[in-house]
Amino acid sequence: MAKLQFGDSFCQIEGLYVPVADVNLAGSDSIYFTHHILLWKDPQVNITTMPLASGWKRVFAGLPLIMTQAHGPGHIAFSRDAPGEMIALPLQPGEEVDVREHLFMLATNNVAYDWFSTNVWYTTRSGDDQETHYPVGMFMDRFSAPQAPGLLLLHAAGNVFVRELAPGQTILVKPTALIFKDPSVEMQLHFEHPRSGFSMWGNWTNRYYWLRLWGPGRVAIQSVFDRAEGENRYLTNCSSATEQHW
């Protein structure tokens, strides 16, 4: 069990299969979180809403309009209600981290929250129907500590692995296995096709989808991932991508 301190408060991460973040929140501290992960709380812990900036843009992007805040003193606990690992990311002043959607658990009140377009997409066609797919989500969350140290908690499926990429070093990752990356790490879509005697572009039976990331910076990967949507359909267009034959 990991015990973490932030301000005058403490966070105890408990449990092996479905981890719980048990927060002993001091009266001088507060945290914000997504409402559906709240497990239990002491009656005196005050719960309020925290409106987020760029409301209409968030509506059109399918992102939540509000976060939920908790103010101490008292105990409050959170669970994703799924097996995996809880990741604690301390953020020093000026530090930022980019997180894939729906992995955020909670953050201390001095951690700022923003979001940006991933620009990682591709379109497929099935008969007369054409569909656009976003393998890492249309947007990513960006958390930062502008002035004071803060704490960020994420939940990942399965086990978590962190790689430190040197400048120019590349790794290919299943898109839905990405947990977080440093903002200095660039990413783009990458396709691989088994070598054949004819062009494979657009062929949907022998194609591998990857997220290509290159350093410098950290990349965190989870061992559980979903198959890319539309992976077996006819490819018609994509964002900036590379092809490799082997």
C-alpha positions in Angstrom: 0.0 0.0 0.0 1.3 3.4 -1.0 0.8 6.4 1.3 1.2 9.8 -0.3 1.2 13.3 1.2 0.0 16.5 -0.4 -0.3 19.7 1.6 -1.6 18.6 5.0 -3.5 15.6 3.6 -2.7 12.0 2.9 -3.8 9.5 0.2 -3.6 5.8 0.9 -3.8 3.5 -2.2 -5.3 0.2 -1.1 -6.2 -3.1 -2.7 -4.6 -5.5 -5.2 -7.2 -6.1 -8.0 -9.6 -3.2 -7.8 -7.5 -0.4 -6.1 -9.1 2.3 -4.0 -7.7 5.8 -3.2 -8.6 6.6 0.4 -8.0 10.3 1.0 -7.7 11.8 4.5 -8.4 15.4 3.4 -7.3 18.2 5.7 -9.5 21.3 6.1 -7.0 23.4 4.2 -6.9 21.2 1.1 -9.3 20.2 -1.7 -9.3 17.8 -4.7 -11.3 17.5 -7.9 -12.4 14.3 -9.6 -15.0 12.7 -12.0 -18.2 12.2 -10.1 -18.8 8.5 -11.0 -15.7 7.2 -9.2 -16.8 8.3 -5.7 -16.9 5.2 -3.4 -17.7 6.6 0.1 -17.1 9.7 2.2 -17.4 11.1 5.7 -20.6 13.2 6.1 -18.7 16.3 6.9 -16.7 16.3 3.6 -18.2 19.0 1.4 -18.9 18.2 -2.2 -19.3 20.9 -4.8 -19.1 21.3 -8.6 -16.2 22.9 -10.5 -17.2 24.3 -13.9 -14.6 24.0 -16.6 -13.5 26.6 -19.2 -14.6 26.5 -22.9 -18.0 25.0 -22.1 -19.5 24.9 -25.6 -16.4 23.5 -27.1 -16.4 20.7 -24.5 -20.1 19.9 -25.3 -19.3 19.5 -29.0 -16.2 17.4 -28.2 -18.2 15.1 -25.9 -16.2 16.1 -22.8 -17.7 16.7 -19.4 -18.8 20.2 -18.5 -18.0 20.0 -14.8 -15.7 18.3 -12.4 -16.6 17.5 -8.8 -14.7 19.0 -5.9 -14.2 17.7 -2.3 -13.3 20.0 0.6 -12.0 18.7 3.9 -11.7 17.8 6.7 -12.6 14.1 6.5 -12.1 10.9 4.7 -13.2 10.3 1.1 -12.5 7.3 -1.1 -12.5 6.6 -4.9 -12.6 3.5 -7.1 -12.8 3.0 -10.9 -14.7 -0.2 -10.2 -12.4 -2.1 -12.5 -9.2 -4.2 -12.0 -5.9 -2.6 -12.8 -3.3 -0.3 -11.2 -3.6 3.1 -9.6 -0.9 5.5 -10.8 0.3 8.4 -8.7 2.0 11.2 -10.6 3.6 14.0 -8.5 3.8 17.2 -10.6 6.5 19.8 -9.8 6.0 23.5 -10.6 6.1 24.0 -14.4 5.6 20.2 -15.1 2.9 18.9 -17.5 1.7 15.5 -18.5 -0.7 14.3 -21.3 -3.2 11.7 -20.4 -5.5 9.6 -22.6 -9.2 10.1 -22.0 -11.2 8.3 -19.3 -8.1 7.4 -17.2 -8.2 10.4 -14.9 -9.1 9.7 -11.3 -8.4 12.8 -9.2 -6.1 15.7 -8.8 -5.2 18.2 -6.0 -6.7 21.7 -6.4 -3.3 23.2 -7.5 -3.2 21.0 -10.6 -4.6 22.8 -13.7 -6.6 20.9 -16.3 -6.8 21.5 -20.0 -7.3 19.4 -23.2 -6.1 19.4 -26.8 -6.9 17.6 -30.1 -4.8 14.5 -30.7 -4.9 14.8 -34.6 -4.7 11.0 -34.7 -7.5 9.6 -36.9 -8.3 7.5 -39.9 -11.4 7.0 -42.0 -12.8 3.7 -43.3 -15.5 2.6 -45.7 -17.9 -0.3 -45.6 -20.2 -0.3 -48.6 -21.6 3.3 -48.9 -20.9 4.1 -45.2 -17.7 6.1 -44.3 -16.6 6.5 -40.7 -13.9 8.4 -38.9 -12.0 6.7 -36.1 -9.9 8.2 -33.3 -7.8 5.3 -31.9 -6.4 7.4 -28.9 -9.6 9.5 -28.6 -10.4 12.8 -30.3 -8.8 14.7 -27.4 -6.2 14.2 -24.7 -6.2 15.6 -21.2 -3.3 17.8 -20.1 -2.6 18.4 -16.5 0.0 20.8 -15.1 1.3 22.4 -11.9 1.6 26.1 -12.8 2.9 27.4 -9.4 3.0 24.8 -6.7 3.6 21.0 -6.5 0.5 18.8 -7.1 -0.6 15.2 -7.2 -2.5 13.4 -10.1 -4.0 9.9 -9.8 -4.8 7.8 -12.9 -6.3 4.3 -13.2 -4.9 1.9 -15.8 -6.1 -1.6 -16.9 -3.8 -4.5 -16.2 -0.2 -3.7 -15.4 1.7 -0.5 -16.1 5.0 -0.1 -17.8 6.9 3.2 -18.2 9.6 3.8 -20.9 12.0 6.7 -20.9 12.6 7.6 -24.6 15.9 9.3 -25.6 15.8 12.1 -28.1 14.6 10.6 -31.4 14.0 7.1 -29.9 10.8 5.5 -31.2 8.4 3.0 -29.8 5.3 1.5 -31.5 2.3 1.1 -29.1 -1.2 -0.2 -29.6 -3.2 3.1 -29.5 -5.6 2.0 -26.7 -2.6 0.8 -24.5 -1.3 4.4 -24.1 -1.8 5.8 -20.6 0.2 9.1 -20.5 3.1 10.8 -22.1 5.3 13.8 -21.5 4.3 16.7 -23.8 7.8 16.5 -25.3 6.9 13.1 -26.7 5.5 13.4 -30.3 3.0 10.9 -31.7 1.5 10.0 -35.0 -0.4 7.1 -36.7 1.6 4.3 -38.1 0.6 1.4 -40.4 2.4 -1.8 -41.2 1.6 -4.2 -43.9 3.1 -7.7 -44.5 5.1 -7.7 -47.7 3.2 -8.9 -50.7 3.6 -8.9 -54.5 1.0 -6.1 -54.9 0.1 -2.9 -53.2 -1.6 -3.3 -49.8 -2.8 0.3 -49.4 -6.5 0.1 -48.5 -6.4 -3.7 -47.9 -8.2 -4.5 -44.6 -7.1 -8.1 -44.1 -3.3 -7.6 -43.5 -2.8 -4.3 -41.7 -1.4 -3.4 -38.3 -2.3 -0.1 -36.6 0.2 1.4 -34.2 0.7 4.7 -32.4 4.2 5.8 -33.1 5.8 7.8 -30.3 9.3 9.4 -30.2 11.3 11.1 -27.5 12.6 12.6 -25.5 10.3 11.9 -22.6 8.3 9.3 -20.7 5.6 7.0 -22.2 3.3 4.9 -19.9 1.7 1.8 -21.4 -1.0 -0.6 -19.9 -1.1 -4.3 -20.6 -4.8 -4.4 -21.3 -6.0 -2.7 -24.5 -9.0 -2.7 -26.9 -8.8 -3.6 -30.5 -8.7 -0.5 -32.8 -12.2 0.3 -34.1 -12.6 -0.3 -37.8 -9.3 -2.2 -38.0 -10.6 -4.7 -40.6 -12.4 -2.2 -42.8 -11.2 -0.6 -46.1 -9.0 2.4 -45.3 -9.8 5.6 -47.2 -7.9 8.4 -45.5 -5.8 9.2 -42.4 -4.0 11.9 -40.5 -0.2 12.2 -40.7 1.0 8.6 -40.8 3.8 6.3 -42.0 3.8 3.0 -43.8 6.2 0.2 -43.5 6.4 -3.0 -45.5 8.2 -6.1 -44.3 
